Amino acid sequence: MLDIHRHLPLEGELSLPQEWHIWLATSSPSEWKTLQELSHNPLWKHGYGLSPQWLATNSFTNQELEDYITQLSEFLQADPAGYIGEFGIDDRYIEAFPLTQQISLTKRLLHLANEKGRPAVMHHVGSMTNLYDILDAHPVTVPVIIHGFLGSVEVAHELDQRGCYVSFGPRLWMQQTRIGKRMYDIDVPFCLESDFPFIPGKKASPAAYEIMMRNHYKQIAQLLEVEVEILEERLDELASILAHW
């Protein structure tokens, strides 16, 4: 089973399913050391991120931001399981962290991912034009995953043509989204994610993760009209491809 995007274990969350492909993401430098101290599992990947939300709600100097990028690069160099994620653009925070700065940082981190040969898991809320412009101007050869995707089937195709994968979280079916109603039309590779512990409308408990993720697969399989086991096989195969670096 593949979970392309979840956050660090909660206090009291004693263990994660050892046989799952889990991509653990962070949002800030304060989480990077904790990520490195987790028990090793060859199926788990370590995401070093600088999320727009964290950047918008914390104060830092230009030099400190440069230091974060340098440190992130050093962690990738030292961690064979490391990737960049999550980072990206969020129009909800442009007053505190201007869009021009968000775009500039996104370009730099995509370049770093390409330079290090590591995947990038991106957060995106806002104009697709901005994202297309970034991807078109700075094409990368590494996998780029757009996490928490709720755009249209047509946008999923546009991103696929640019070498990106879309990733669907539980919000897709919990909130009766338009793309949820058109899942059968999705004919491009996609990932599934939990974004745990961030579950729409619910407070996550340490014991909820595995139950929620299995239900997520069940719901997506029903929308696709396939058996859960078939969906798991498809995504395990994709997980092996994405993790080949």
C-alpha positions as CSV (number, residue, x, y, z in Angstrom):
1,M,0.0,0.0,0.0
2,L,1.3,3.5,-1.0
3,D,0.8,6.6,1.1
4,I,2.7,9.3,-0.9
5,H,2.1,12.0,1.7
6,R,1.6,11.8,5.4
7,H,3.2,13.8,8.3
8,L,5.3,12.8,11.2
9,P,4.0,10.3,13.7
10,L,1.8,11.6,16.4
11,E,2.7,11.3,20.1
12,G,1.5,7.9,21.1
13,E,1.5,6.6,17.5
14,L,3.8,3.7,18.3
15,S,4.4,2.1,15.0
16,L,3.5,2.5,11.3
17,P,2.7,-0.5,9.0
18,Q,6.1,-1.8,8.2
19,E,5.0,-3.3,4.8
20,W,3.6,0.0,3.4
21,H,5.4,2.5,1.1
22,I,5.1,5.6,3.3
23,W,6.4,9.0,2.2
24,L,6.8,11.0,5.4
25,A,6.6,14.8,4.8
26,T,7.7,17.8,6.8
27,S,6.7,21.4,6.6
28,S,9.5,23.2,8.5
29,P,13.1,22.9,9.5
30,S,12.1,22.2,13.1
31,E,10.9,18.8,12.0
32,W,13.9,17.7,9.9
33,K,15.9,16.3,12.8
34,T,12.9,14.3,14.1
35,L,12.5,12.9,10.7
36,Q,16.1,11.6,10.6
37,E,15.7,10.0,14.0
38,L,12.8,7.8,13.0
39,S,13.5,4.1,12.8
40,H,14.8,3.0,9.5
41,N,12.5,1.2,7.0
42,P,13.6,0.8,3.3
43,L,10.0,1.3,2.2
44,W,9.7,4.7,3.9
45,K,10.9,8.0,2.4
46,H,11.9,11.2,4.2
47,G,10.5,14.5,2.9
48,Y,12.4,17.7,3.8
49,G,9.9,20.6,3.3
50,L,9.4,24.3,3.6
51,S,5.7,24.8,3.3
52,P,4.2,28.1,2.3
53,Q,2.0,28.0,5.4
54,W,5.0,27.7,7.7
55,L,6.9,30.4,5.9
56,A,3.9,32.7,6.1
57,T,3.4,32.2,9.9
58,N,7.0,32.3,11.1
59,S,9.5,35.2,11.0
60,F,12.9,34.7,9.3
61,T,15.5,36.8,7.6
62,N,16.7,36.4,4.0
63,Q,19.9,34.9,5.4
64,E,18.0,32.4,7.6
65,L,16.0,31.3,4.5
66,E,19.3,30.8,2.6
67,D,20.5,28.8,5.6
68,Y,17.4,26.6,5.5
69,I,17.9,25.8,1.8
70,T,21.6,25.0,2.4
71,Q,20.7,22.7,5.3
72,L,18.0,21.0,3.2
73,S,20.5,20.3,0.5
74,E,22.9,18.9,3.1
75,F,20.3,16.6,4.5
76,L,19.5,15.3,1.1
77,Q,23.1,14.6,0.5
78,A,23.3,12.7,3.8
79,D,20.0,10.8,3.5
80,P,19.6,8.3,0.7
81,A,15.9,8.1,1.4
82,G,15.4,11.9,1.3
83,Y,13.2,13.9,-1.1
84,I,11.9,17.5,-1.1
85,G,8.4,17.9,0.3
86,E,6.3,19.6,1.0
87,F,6.8,23.0,-0.6
88,G,5.1,25.1,-3.2
89,I,2.5,27.8,-3.6
90,D,-0.6,28.8,-1.6
91,D,-2.5,31.9,-2.5
92,R,-4.1,32.0,1.0
93,Y,-0.8,33.2,2.5
94,I,0.4,35.8,-0.1
95,E,-0.1,38.7,2.3
96,A,2.4,37.3,4.8
97,F,4.6,35.6,2.2
98,P,4.2,37.3,-1.2
99,L,3.5,35.3,-4.3
100,T,6.7,36.4,-6.0
101,Q,8.7,35.0,-3.1
102,Q,6.7,31.7,-3.1
103,I,7.3,31.3,-6.8
104,S,11.0,32.1,-6.5
105,L,11.5,29.5,-3.6
106,T,9.5,26.9,-5.5
107,K,11.7,27.3,-8.6
108,R,14.8,27.0,-6.4
109,L,13.6,23.8,-4.7
110,L,12.6,22.2,-7.9
111,H,16.0,23.0,-9.3
112,L,17.6,21.4,-6.2
113,A,15.4,18.3,-6.6
114,N,16.6,18.0,-10.1
115,E,20.2,18.6,-9.2
116,K,20.1,15.9,-6.4
117,G,18.0,13.5,-8.5
118,R,15.3,13.3,-5.8
119,P,11.5,13.6,-6.2
120,A,9.6,16.7,-5.2
121,V,6.2,16.6,-3.5
122,M,4.4,20.0,-4.0
123,H,1.6,21.8,-2.3
124,H,-0.5,24.0,-4.6
125,V,-3.5,26.2,-3.9
126,G,-4.2,28.9,-6.4
127,S,-3.8,29.7,-10.1
128,M,-2.9,26.7,-12.3
129,T,-1.3,29.2,-14.7
130,N,1.4,30.0,-12.2
131,L,2.1,26.3,-11.7
132,Y,2.2,25.6,-15.4
133,D,4.6,28.6,-16.0
134,I,7.0,27.2,-13.3
135,L,6.9,23.7,-14.7
136,D,7.3,24.9,-18.3
137,A,10.1,27.2,-17.5
138,H,12.0,24.8,-15.3
139,P,11.4,21.2,-16.6
140,V,12.7,18.6,-14.3
141,T,13.7,15.0,-14.8
142,V,12.7,13.8,-11.4
143,P,9.1,12.8,-10.3
144,V,7.0,15.7,-9.2
145,I,3.9,14.9,-7.2
146,I,1.1,17.4,-6.7
147,H,-0.3,16.4,-3.4
148,G,-3.9,16.8,-2.2
149,F,-5.1,17.3,-5.8
150,L,-8.7,18.4,-6.3
151,G,-8.5,19.9,-9.7
152,S,-10.3,18.7,-12.8
153,V,-9.6,15.6,-14.9
154,E,-8.4,17.9,-17.6
155,V,-5.9,19.6,-15.3
156,A,-4.7,16.1,-14.2
157,H,-4.0,15.4,-17.9
158,E,-2.1,18.7,-18.3
159,L,0.1,17.9,-15.3
160,D,0.7,14.4,-16.6
161,Q,2.0,15.9,-19.9
162,R,4.4,18.0,-17.8
163,G,5.8,14.9,-16.1
164,C,3.8,15.3,-12.9
165,Y,1.7,12.9,-10.9
166,V,-1.4,13.9,-9.0
167,S,-2.1,12.5,-5.6
168,F,-5.6,12.1,-4.1
169,G,-6.4,12.4,-0.4
170,P,-9.5,11.5,1.6
171,R,-11.0,14.9,1.0
172,L,-11.8,13.8,-2.6
173,W,-14.6,11.5,-1.4
174,M,-15.3,12.9,2.0
175,Q,-16.5,16.2,0.5
176,Q,-18.2,15.0,-2.6
177,T,-15.8,16.8,-5.0
178,R,-16.3,17.1,-8.7
179,I,-13.2,15.1,-9.5
180,G,-14.5,12.4,-7.2
181,K,-17.5,12.1,-9.4
182,R,-15.3,11.7,-12.4
183,M,-12.7,9.3,-11.1
184,Y,-13.6,6.8,-13.7
185,D,-12.4,9.2,-16.4
186,I,-8.9,9.4,-14.9
187,D,-6.6,7.7,-17.3
188,V,-3.2,8.9,-16.0
189,P,-1.1,7.5,-13.2
190,F,-2.0,8.8,-9.8
191,C,-0.9,8.4,-6.2
192,L,-3.0,8.1,-3.0
193,E,-2.2,9.8,0.3
194,S,-3.5,10.2,3.8
195,D,-2.1,13.7,4.7
196,F,-2.4,12.3,8.2
197,P,-3.1,13.6,10.8
198,F,-5.0,16.2,8.8
199,I,-8.4,14.6,8.2
200,P,-11.2,16.9,7.0
201,G,-13.6,17.5,9.8
202,K,-12.0,15.1,12.2
203,K,-9.5,15.0,15.0
204,A,-7.0,12.3,14.3
205,S,-6.0,9.9,17.0
206,P,-2.8,7.8,17.0
207,A,-4.8,4.7,16.3
208,A,-6.8,6.2,13.3
209,Y,-4.1,6.1,10.6
210,E,-4.3,2.5,9.4
211,I,-8.1,2.4,9.5
212,M,-8.4,5.7,7.6
213,M,-5.9,4.7,4.9
214,R,-7.6,1.4,4.3
215,N,-10.9,3.1,4.0
216,H,-9.4,5.6,1.6
217,Y,-8.3,2.8,-0.7
218,K,-11.7,1.2,-0.4
219,Q,-13.5,4.4,-1.4
220,I,-11.2,5.1,-4.3
221,A,-11.6,1.5,-5.6
222,Q,-15.3,1.9,-5.5
223,L,-15.2,5.1,-7.5
224,L,-12.9,3.3,-10.1
225,E,-15.1,0.2,-10.0
226,V,-12.1,-2.1,-9.3
227,E,-11.2,-4.4,-6.5
228,V,-9.2,-3.0,-3.7
229,E,-6.5,-5.6,-4.2
230,I,-6.1,-4.4,-7.9
231,L,-5.7,-0.8,-6.8
232,E,-3.1,-1.8,-4.2
233,E,-1.2,-3.7,-6.8
234,R,-1.2,-0.8,-9.2
235,L,0.0,1.6,-6.5
236,D,2.7,-0.7,-5.1
237,E,4.1,-1.0,-8.6
238,L,4.0,2.8,-9.0
239,A,5.7,3.2,-5.5
240,S,8.6,1.0,-6.7
241,I,9.0,3.2,-9.8
242,L,8.8,6.5,-7.9
243,A,11.3,5.3,-5.3
244,H,13.9,4.3,-7.8
245,W,16.6,6.9,-7.3
